[in-house]
Amino acid sequence: MHKINEISKKQDKELVELLIGSSQEAFGELYARFKERLLYLCKRYLKNEADSEDVVHDVFLQLWETRHSLNSEMSFAAYVQKITKNYTIDKLRHVDVHSRFAKNTLMNVADSTNETENTIIDNDYAELLKELIENLPPRQKEIYRLSRIEGLSYKEISKLLQISIPAVQKHASIALNKIKEHLQQHADIYFQIVITFFCFTV
């Protein structure tokens, strides 16, 4: 506890110096210190909680992987905000058009589609997501479930599984990317389902 309190009292510059030396405690403190403000920055543009969390996780994963090249004399706040903006722009550029169109169409025709139709779509994608999660490697599946389903923080997962926060982030990031890639392959199916429902209501 004493060690944690000492870490929390350090300035950003000191934490960066420790991070350069691969301190997991310093990394965890920087993550806790900047997570909320970076999420706020992301949500201003992405308008989506999950996408914003993905960006912030990717930002900190990059920080850990490039920690040895960090400059402790820089303004860490400005640096991490710049990275976050770049990741956010990249996220916006790579948004799946079909998925967004499908989502918007569903919202527009929600009043015209009946509960059974919506349930069919929900069940289809719930089954698909369940299958994708089950096919993940054991560690990725475990971390995905703890993070996305049970709502545990990376810090809590780190303590529970007795692995470092960066390791948790890396497994979570890989799992999310795998699931997204597979879902994008099925975006055309989702798109066709939505278009069918839309045509029935015209």
SULFEN-V266072 format. One record per helix or strand of 3 or more residues. SS is the DSSP state (a for helix, b for strand). FROM is the first residue (numbers start at 1). TO is the last residue. If there is no record, write none. Layout:
ss/from/to
SS/FROM/TO
SS/FROM/TO
//
This chain:
ss/from/to
a/2/8
a/12/20
a/24/46
a/49/65
a/67/69
a/76/93
a/97/108
a/115/134
a/138/149
a/154/161
a/165/185
a/187/201
//
